[in-house]
Amino acid sequence: MSGTVAHTAPAPGVWREFFRSPAAIVALATFSGFCLVALFAPWIAPQNPYDLAQVDIMDSLLPPGSESWTGAPYHLGTDGQGRDMLSAMIYGIRISLLVGLVSGVIALAVGTVVGLVAAYRGGWVDTILMRIVDLQLSFPTILVALILLVILGRGVDKIIFALVVVQWAYFARTVRGVALVESVREYVDAAKGLRLGHLRILFGHILPNCLPTMLVVATMQMAAAISLEATLSFLGLGLPPTRPSLGLLIANGFDYLQSGRYWISVLPGLVLLAIIVSANVLGDRMRDTLNPHL
């Protein structure tokens, strides 16, 4: 059974190798900073941009560095409704990360169970589950999400459900591939010889050895989920105006670009780009660090 321990956790030297990369450190600091901003948004945002009592239409379309007629500073300007762009972006980061993290965790849980069961049971169980996965992966991701949102409507819970539906198959396929390798190792044969329960073998021995790969895929899929949510919100099928994400903020400012009011759309776009790039860099670096072949 010692094989389990040998594979479950990366050695400390592996993580030292991870932090030798300046890009990984910058990406980790950037993504962690956005997570802290999202967590403490109500306390650090200058105003609640979606509280009508705090928004004045007289302050609409002010450029960065302006002041309201009451003297309040707008460091990043305001949008067409008079909302402080800095506050709107802080709350937008919160919604975007919430959607990406929650949908990623649920999709990871569903895909992990499907992949583990398919690899462990094999035979007709594996065939049926993998054909379902193949069918799911054969459809364009954005097309499936669009159809679901047209049927379900707009809302945070609706878009999370749509993102789970289009993501779980990626996790299932990945986990199955790793679990197939682990399920034929000596420690699994030893566990079967000791007549341990199937659930204990699956989740106590095989699953821990899949965690490094799952972590890498989850990081990249979270970035993909945030990007897809932004695309759907930009198309008007994602989140409602009362719960805007960065994608919806970009859409709100798109019509003002030709008039020179770039900040309404460009600034949220830069923040969204920074989140996605930092998450992808983290995923790439973790893949290179945790995979001994690389």
N, C-alpha and C positions, 0 to 999 in steps of 0.2 A: 504493500500500500504506500510505500515511500515515494512511488512515482508521482502521486498526487501532489505532494509537497514540492517536489522538484519542478513542477510545471506551473503552479498556481500563481505565484507572485514574482514579478521581475526583481532581480537582484538590485541592491542599492547602487551598484556601479552602472546599471542600465540607466537609472534616473540621473546620475551624474553626467552620463553621456548626453542625455536629453538636454540638460541645462548648459552644455557647452556651446550650443547653437545660439548666437545672438538673435536670430530670427524667431526661435522658439520662445526666448525670454520676452521679446517685444510682443509677440502674439499672445502669450499667456497674460502679460500685464495689461494689454489692450482689452482682451476679452473679459478678464476679471474686473477691470474698471467698468466696462459696460454692465456687467452683472450687478455690481455695487450700485451703479446709477439706477438701474431698474428696481433694485430692492428698496432703495431709500428715496424713490421718486417723489412721494408726497412731501418729504421734508426738505429736499434740496431744490425743487422746482420753484422759481420765483412766484408762480401763480398756478392755480388749477385751470388749465386752458379750456376745460369743458364745463366750468361753472359759470353760467350766464351772468351771475352777479359780479364776477371778476373780469369780465370781458366787455370792452367798449368798442362798438363799431366805428367810433370816431378815430380809433387808433389803427384802422386797417391799412395794410400795405405800406407800413413805415419801413424804411431801409435799416440795415444793421447800424447800431450806434445811436439810434434816435431815442427821443423821450416822448412819453405820452403827454397829453395836455394837463395831466396832474403832476407831471415831473418824474414818473416812474421810468427807469431806463429799460430799453429794449436792446440788449446787446447783439442779438441776432435778427432784429427786426420783427415784424408781425406779418400775418397772412391776411387773406381777404376778409376774414371775419373779425380781425382785430386781436387774434390770439398771439401771445408771446411765443415766438418760434422756438426759443430755448426751452421753454416749459413744454411746448407741444412735442418737441423731439425727445425730451426726457421721458415723457409718458409714452411716446411712440416706441422708444427702446424697450420699455417695460412690456408693452403688449406683444411686440415682435419676439422678444426672448421667451415670454410666457408661452406663446403659441408654439414656437420651435422646440422648447424643452419638454412641454407636456406631451405634445404629439410624438416627439422622439422617444420619450420614456415608454409610452403606451405601445407604440409600434415595436420598440425593442422587446418588450415583454411578450407581445403576441408572436413576433417572429422567432424569438428565442425558443419558446415552447414548441412551435411548429417544427423548427429546424432540429431540435434535440430529439423529439419524438420520431421524426422521419429517419434520422440517422441511426437511432438506437433500435428501433423496431425493424426497419428495413422491409423488404418484400412488398406486398400490395399496399401497406400503409405508406411507405416511402413513395411508391409510384403515384398514388392518388394525391398525396399532399404536394409533391413536387410538380405534378401536372397543374394543380391549382395555382401554384407559385408561377409556373411558366405562363399560364394564361394571364395572370395579373401583370407580369412583367412585359407581356407582348403589347399592351396598350400604352400609348403615350401618357406619361404621368399627368401632365397639365390637362389633357383631355378628360381623363377620369375625374380629376378634381373639379373641373368646370361643370361636368354633368351632375356630379353630386351636389354642388352648391346651387345649381339652377333648380334642382329638385328640393333641396332642404332649405334654401334661403340663406340670408346673411346672419352672422353671429359668431362669437368666439367659439362656442361649443360646436357649431356646424363646421367651421373651418378646421378645428382640431380633429374632428371625426374624418373629414375628407383627407387630411394629411396622414392620418393613421392608415387609412385604407390604401393609399398609394405608396406607403413606406414599408409596411410590415414584410412584404415579400422580399425586399432587399436583405433585411436582417435574417429571414428564414433561410434564404439561399446561402448566405455567408456562414451562419451558425452550423448549418448542416454540413458544409464542407469541412469545417474544423472538427466537428463532432465525429464525422466519419473516421478521421485519422485517430482521434482520441479513443474511440470505442473499441479499437482493436489492440490497444496497448495492454501491457501486462497487468497494470493495477486494476483495470476493468475486469480482466479475467479473474484476478484474485478476489475482487469484490463479489463477482458472481459465484465463485467457488465457496465463499463464506455465506452464500445465500442471503445477501443483503437485498432489501427491497429495490424494485426498479426505480422508484422515485428518489431513493437515497443515492443510487448509482448515478442517475441523471443529474440531479441538482447538487449532490454533495461531492461528486468526483469529476464528472465530465464537464459540467458547467463552469467550475472555476478555471479550468484549463482553456476555456473559450473566451474568458473575460478580456484578455489583451486585444484580441482581434475585434471583439464586440465594442470595446472602448473606442478603437480607431474608427470603425464604421459609424458608430453613434455620433461621434464628433462631426464627421463629414455629412452625415444625413441631417443633422440638426441645422448645419449651414444651408443645405439644400432646402430644408423645410422653411426656413426663414426667407430664403430667396423666392420660393414658390408662393408663400403667403403674400409677399410683397407684390408679386406679379398678379395674383388674383385680386388683391385689393386695388391695385392700379387699374385693373379692368372693371372694377365696380362690383365684383362678385365675392369679395372677402368679408372684411369687417364693416360694421355699420359706422356712420359718421360719429356716433357717440363714443366709440371705442377705437379710435384710429391708430393704426400702426404706422411704421415708417413708410410702407408702401402707399398707404392712403394719403399721407402727407405729401409724398411726391406727386401723386395724382392731383391733389388739390392745387398744387402750384404749377402744373404743366401748362395751363392756359395763360399763365402770366409770363412765361419765358420770353416770348417775342416782344413783350413790352419792357424788357430789361429787368424785371423783378425776379432775378435768378435765385435769390436766397430761399424763396418759399419751396422750391423743388430741389435745388442743387444741394443745399446743406443736409437735408434728410437723406439724400442719395449718397453723399459722402460717408455719413454715419453708417448707413446700411452696408456700403461697400467695405468699410473698416471691420464691421462685425463678421461679415461673411469671409473676408480674406483671413482675419485672425483665426477663425475657427478652422478654416481649411489648412492653414499653416500648422496649427496644433495637430490636426489629424495626420498630415504628412510626416511631421517630425516624430509623432508617436509611432507611426507605422515603421519608419526607418529604425527607430530605437528598439522597438519590441520584436522586430523580425530579425533574427540572427543572420539570415541569408543576405540582408541588406547592410 
